[in-house]
Each structure stands twice: as structure tokens, then as C-alpha cells.
Amino acid sequence: MTTTPTLVTVPCFSGAPWDDRQLSPLKAAYPVRTMRLPEALDDVERYADFVAAQVADLSDYVLVGDSFGAVISLTLALRQPTGLRGLVLSGGFAANPLPAWKNTFGRNAHHITGALYRNGTLRYHAASLASKYDVGAEVPHTKEDYRQLFLANTPAESYNARVASVISFDVRDQLGKVDVPTLLITPEDDQLVGEQAAQVLRDGLPSASEVILNNTGHMFRFTHPDLYGRTILNFLATLDTTSDVVGKTSQ
């Protein structure tokens, strides 16, 4: 008998759990579990340990990771945990995608706190997250909305620790270990991560398919929750009918 998996949603770099608006497209069909990321951890493996503890009681689940949450979900999936049926990764990467100058900045980010963090770092980060499609989205967002998201949810210590956690992150040579069907959801316009990151995942994961969401940017969990939810549900419907779904489509 086929059971209904629990959808475990893993947050983005802000650490904020998924809100009701983002979860509502999924909750009608599946049990859903969300969480807030722990503070000030500077190692992706330790974030994966945290998520592993959140799913320890589940015998059947799908990890749905958004941005930094996709990196954490991928890291846990590499361990081939019992009960993991599928993987949904949006805006993630298998290796640090930042250019060299950003890595240098990141290594010194722990010095940036207070007003400089609030008005410097977060304004720059918000600009990197934004897309030309955000204004006309299902839920319109501005750069200031993204800055406020981080102001409300992300202490400077946690932001800086998460930057440090991805500087040396590189699991490209381990992608073949992921043994579950995987959906990559890629925005049309990603100013933060870039399209090559999705290509590396698509080429390296054994059972990966990719859907490109037209007219979306990196933050489509926030700007296009209905489209995002439908895309996830379409993928989940395939889990009982196929174990290998490979390809690339657009929506």
C-alpha cells in the first residue's frame, strides 16, 4: 500500500519558516512540516544534522529545500536517509557559486554588524535577490520587502555564519549518491545563483528533472507561491509511477 509522504520544507538563507500563504497550495493534498533554521551555525553538515533530527520520526517524506534550504536538503540526501522518497530543490547549488571577490567579502563578514549590516549588507543582498519579474508577481515584492524579511528573521551573527558555511561547500563529486527522484525548480531570472548551478545539479544527479518557471526570479517561494506549489504537486504525482524522470521543461 502506498503511503502519503510528509512534505518537509527547509527554509532559505533568511532562516524563516514557510508561512501559511506559501504552504497553502501544498497542505490541501499532503501533510506538511516546516521549521525555522537554527541560529549561528557555520557548517552545512550541521544544518543537515538539524533537519535530520526534524524528520527522525518520519518513515516517508519529501524534502523541499528553498535556496540555502536546497543546499541543506541536498546535503542530507547525500547521506541516503531512510524514509526519503523524493527531493525538490529550488535555487540551490552543489558548489559555492560566488565569485572570488564575494568569497573574500564573506570571510570578513563576521566584522559587519549593527547599522552596517542592516543598511549595507542587507541592502546589497536584497538587490541580489530581486528580479525584474517581482513587481508583477502573484505576490508583488520589492527589494525593501526582502531586506525586511532578513531584518525580521536573520541576526547578523546567523547571516555571517551562513555565508561562512557555503564558502568551502562543494559536493559535485558526490551527486551520484542521491538515490531518489529529484525535481530542480529554476527561475527564469536568477541574479544570485545563476543558471550554471542548476545545470551542474541536473547533469550530476542520477534521477533529476528540471522545470524552469518563466517570469520568476530567485525568490519565487515568496512571489509565486501558487505556481511553485503546483509545480511541486505535479512532481509528487509522478513519484508513484516512475523512479527515473530526467529532462528539462518550462512553465
Order of alpha helices (4+ residues) and beta strands (2+ residues): beta-alpha-beta-alpha-beta-alpha-beta-alpha-alpha-alpha-alpha-beta-alpha-beta-alpha-alpha-beta
